[in-house]
Amino acid sequence: MSAIYYFAIVGATDNPIYETDIIPSSRSSVLLENNRRDDHKHLNQFIAHAALDVVEEVQWTTQAMYLKSVDRFNDQYVSAFVTANNVKFLLLHDQKSEDSIKGFFNEVYELYIKVLMNPFYEKNAQINNPQFDNRVKMVARRFL
C-alpha cells in the first residue's frame, strides 16, 4: 500500500510530539507523488492513533520498553516502544523485521533523551528541531 514508514512520538498525555514520513534506503529510488503522500499521511495518523489503545493495554503486561508489533491494519503493522515516562514511539511499517526496528527505536530513544536534557525543552512539547529530524532520518536509513 505505502512505500514509506510513518514514525510518531506521542506524549504521556496522548499529544503528538513529533511525526515524520521516512523513505527507507532500499526504496529511495521510488518516486513518490506529493498528493499520494498527503493522502496516506492522514491515514497513517489515524492508524497510529487507533493503535494507542492497544499500546496502553500491552504496556502493562510486560516490563520491556519495546512492545514489538502491537497492531495491524490491512498490510501494515504498528510497532511500539514505551519510555519510562510513558512517552510512546510508534512506527507504521509493512515489513516485519523486529531486530532492525528494535535498533531503530533504541537509537531514537537516545536522541529523545538528548532533547529532554535540553534545559529549554518543556516535557511533552512538540519537537520542531531540524537537527533532531535529520538525525531520526539518518537512524532510519541505517536500520530500516
Backbone hydrogen bonds, N-H to C=O, Kabsch-Sander energy under -0.5 kcal/mol:
donor,donor_aa,acceptor,acceptor_aa,energy
5,Y,22,I,-3.3
6,Y,92,L,-1.8
7,F,20,T,-2.8
8,A,90,L,-2.6
9,I,18,Y,-3.1
10,V,8,A,-0.5
10,V,88,K,-3.3
11,G,15,N,-3.5
14,D,11,G,-1.9
17,I,9,I,-3.1
18,Y,9,I,-1.6
20,T,7,F,-2.4
22,I,5,Y,-3.1
27,R,24,P,-1.3
28,S,25,S,-0.9
30,V,27,R,-1.7
32,L,30,V,-0.6
37,R,33,E,-1.9
38,D,34,N,-2.3
39,D,35,N,-2.2
40,H,36,R,-2.2
41,K,37,R,-1.7
42,H,38,D,-1.3
43,L,39,D,-1.2
44,N,40,H,-3.2
45,Q,41,K,-2.3
46,F,42,H,-2.0
47,I,43,L,-2.5
48,A,44,N,-2.5
49,H,45,Q,-2.5
50,A,46,F,-2.4
51,A,47,I,-1.6
52,L,48,A,-0.7
52,L,49,H,-0.8
53,D,50,A,-0.6
54,V,50,A,-0.5
55,V,51,A,-2.5
56,E,52,L,-2.4
57,E,53,D,-1.5
58,V,54,V,-2.6
59,Q,55,V,-2.5
60,W,57,E,-0.6
61,T,58,V,-1.8
62,T,58,V,-0.5
67,L,65,M,-0.7
67,L,80,A,-2.4
68,K,80,A,-0.6
70,V,68,K,-0.7
70,V,78,V,-2.8
71,D,78,V,-1.3
73,F,76,Q,-2.9
76,Q,73,F,-2.6
77,Y,93,H,-3.9
78,V,71,D,-2.6
79,S,77,Y,-0.5
79,S,91,L,-2.6
80,A,68,K,-1.9
81,F,89,F,-1.8
82,V,65,M,-2.7
83,T,87,V,-2.8
86,N,83,T,-1.5
88,K,10,V,-2.9
89,F,81,F,-3.3
90,L,8,A,-3.1
90,L,88,K,-0.5
91,L,79,S,-2.5
92,L,6,Y,-3.1
93,H,77,Y,-2.5
93,H,91,L,-0.6
97,S,95,Q,-0.9
101,I,97,S,-2.1
102,K,98,E,-2.5
103,G,99,D,-2.1
104,F,100,S,-2.2
105,F,101,I,-2.7
106,N,102,K,-2.4
107,E,103,G,-2.2
108,V,104,F,-2.5
109,Y,105,F,-2.4
110,E,106,N,-1.7
111,L,107,E,-1.8
112,Y,108,V,-2.7
113,I,109,Y,-2.3
114,K,110,E,-1.8
115,V,111,L,-1.6
116,L,112,Y,-2.4
117,M,113,I,-1.7
118,N,115,V,-1.3
121,Y,118,N,-1.6
125,A,122,E,-1.8
127,I,17,I,-2.8
128,N,126,Q,-0.7
133,D,129,N,-1.9
134,N,130,P,-2.5
135,R,131,Q,-2.4
136,V,132,F,-2.4
137,K,133,D,-2.1
138,M,134,N,-2.0
139,V,135,R,-2.4
140,A,136,V,-2.3
141,R,137,K,-2.1
142,R,138,M,-1.6
143,F,139,V,-2.1
144,L,140,A,-3.0
